[in-house]
């Protein structure tokens, strides 16, 4: 990754991470999902969602607005 990326969300639920990623993508915020879960036992490890630093504040604002709904 040549551009600066920041972690904006962490979960063990892959569906939740995907939904948040799609919500941000709909708002023109590029995201990357990095799955650090154990491949044998999906209950160990986290799934991390990253966005470019230039979009970090916008992404956090969208997440907070969605959380308050």
N, C-alpha and C positions, 0 to 999 in steps of 0.2 A: 504494500500500500504506500504509494508515494505521497499522497496527501495526508494531512494530519486528521486522525480519527479519534473520537472520544466515545467512551461507553456511556449509554444513556439508559439502559435497562438490563436487568438480569433476572432470570427466572429458571425454574426447573420444568416449566410447562411449555412445550414447544408450540402448542396452539396459541397460547397467549402471546408469545413472542412474535409469531407470524402475524397475528391480528394487529398488533401494535406497529409492526413493520409496514404492513399494507396501509394502515391509517396514515402513517408518515409519508409513504410513497405517494398517496393520493394528494398530499399537500406539497408535492414536489421536493421532498426531502429524501435524499438518497440514504439507504441504510444497508448495513451488512450484518448478517447473522453468523455468529461463530458458536458452533455447538461443541462444548467441552465435556459433554456427558460421556460416560463410559459406554462403549459400543455393546458390551455384553449385558450390562445392567443399567438401564436408562434412569435409575433412581439416584445414581451418583454423578455429581457434577452439575454445572450450570450451562445455560444457554445465554450468550451475551449479544446484545444489540448495540451496534455502533453507528454513528453518523459523523459526517465531516465536521470539523471544528467550526466552519463558517455557518453551519446549520444548527449547531448545538443549542443555542438559546431559543430558536424557533421551535425546535423539537421538544425541548423541556416545557415550553409554554403550552404547546398542543397537548402534551401528556397531562399537565396539571389541569388544563381546562376539561379534558375528558374525565379525569379523576373526580372533579367537582360536580359533574353532571349526575 
